[in-house]
Amino acid sequence: MKKILVTGGSGYIGSHTCIELLNAGFDVIVVDDFSNSVAEAINRVEKITNKKITFHQVNLLDKKSLNNVFHQEENIHAVIHFAALKAVGESVAHPLEYYTNNITGSLNLFEVMKNHNVSNIVFSSSATVYGDPETTPIKENAKIQATNPYGHSKVMMEQILIDTNIAHQWGVVILRYFNPVGAHPSGKIGEDPEYPNNLLPFVSQVAAGIREQVTIFGDDYQTPDGTGIRDYIHVVDLARAHVKSIEKLNTSPKQTHIFNVGTGTGYSVKQIIETFRRISGKKIKTVIGPRRPGDIAECTADTSLANKELNWHAEFGLKEMIESAWKWQSTHPNGYKS
Ligand SMILES: NC(=O)c1ccc[n+]([C@@H]2O[C@H](COP(=O)([O-])OP(=O)(O)OC[C@H]3O[C@@H](n4cnc5c(N)ncnc54)[C@H](O)[C@@H]3O)[C@@H](O)[C@H]2O)c1
């Protein structure tokens, strides 16, 4: 069985990806420092799949310990690299912390990979690299113009991997996620933010009575109901795109591949809230606030490249995204602490 090392594997997207990797027959090694996750996520992945994960609690900034992990775990086939700080607003306030964690941590990882002849990697990038796109749906060859330190860190990481492919013939898959939402259909794992940065976990917490109201930031955009439109992708569909990426590195090795991962369909803030009300049967109080700086009217993915080259298609729609998010939230009002 091929070994896949997953950094950030106990986090939101990482834990869902571990399930899909285990179900596809891979051996999974997780490296995480629990800075934004808990060990219980790994326990639950093991319970859901009835398979074992090898876990190392290591910060990527600790290169020596990271090196020991690669020394202990021989014959790693590929790395899936999720570990990063991810809050845009926080990155504006603390750019050095973001660059250190996301860039230095990743450089440590890549150097250790090189020293141990591990040359396949799938990297978590983001639609944020497109900034304010000229047209939407966005294709992968659209202009790259990130607007904040978090986005800049993703652009830099992409370039470092492109250059490493050229110099050392690494197999590289860069996945630009749109808006990952939802939870595993078992309801046993899901997103567990203390303070949500994204719309859907925020709406979930309002529906669950944890927060009072949702602020809609701007209802005067050039969209049918005036609120911002985004492309939401079920986290299980996103997780499966990683398994497809590993397969791509086998059939088309030593190349750099870049794919958008979304559904191609956009939903407005008001549509999300209305659908959540319908599915949860809960009252969700909303207030209209001002637009947030940097927010754009509409952002959806052109996913035709991933559909064709990865042989991957999003299978879940908005209903499944919100049903699964609500199942997780309503049974885990305090996340993994519940
Ligand atoms: N969730 C989103 O909306 C979204 C959108 C686009 C891209 N992404 C990217 O996807 C990846 C995963 O996101 P997520 O939502 O699962 O986040 P998450 O915070 O739930 O998971 C990240 C994991 O990485 C770990 N980590 C962070 N820094 C580390 C370090 N230095 N050493 C070891 N472990 C470390 C954290 O403890 C956490 O378990 C990130 O790279 C993020 O930038 C996320």
The ligand as a Gaussian input file, in Angstrom:
#p B3LYP/6-31G(d) Opt

LIG

0 1
 N      -11.163000      26.184000       4.691000
 C      -11.123000      27.036000       3.671000
 O      -12.063000      27.824000       3.467000
 C       -9.959000      27.026000       2.709000
 C      -10.103000      27.644000       1.451000
 C       -9.020000      27.640000       0.578000
 C       -7.817000      27.047000       0.957000
 N       -7.709000      26.478000       2.184000
 C       -6.406000      25.875000       2.577000
 O       -6.630000      24.524000       2.890000
 C       -5.713000      24.106000       3.906000
 C       -6.483000      23.408000       5.017000
 O       -7.481000      24.291000       5.514000
 P       -8.477000      23.873000       6.677000
 O       -9.715000      24.658000       6.471000
 O       -8.552000      22.411000       6.772000
 O       -7.706000      24.502000       7.924000
 P       -7.498000      23.909000       9.388000
 O       -6.962000      25.036000      10.207000
 O       -8.710000      23.216000       9.858000
 O       -6.337000      22.827000       9.143000
 C       -4.980000      23.169000       9.064000
 C       -4.226000      22.230000       9.983000
 O       -2.833000      22.550000       9.892000
 C       -2.286000      22.525000      11.209000
 N       -1.117000      23.418000      11.169000
 C       -1.079000      24.744000      10.914000
 N        0.191000      25.188000      10.951000
 C        0.978000      24.117000      11.237000
 C        2.369000      23.941000      11.405000
 N        3.229000      24.943000      11.310000
 N        2.830000      22.686000      11.668000
 C        1.967000      21.641000      11.770000
 N        0.647000      21.752000      11.630000
 C        0.149000      22.987000      11.367000
 C       -3.405000      22.970000      12.139000
 O       -3.266000      22.500000      13.462000
 C       -4.623000      22.359000      11.456000
 O       -4.895000      21.061000      11.958000
 C       -4.951000      25.352000       4.324000
 O       -3.723000      25.370000       3.642000
 C       -5.838000      26.474000       3.844000
 O       -5.084000      27.644000       3.564000
 C       -8.754000      26.449000       3.075000

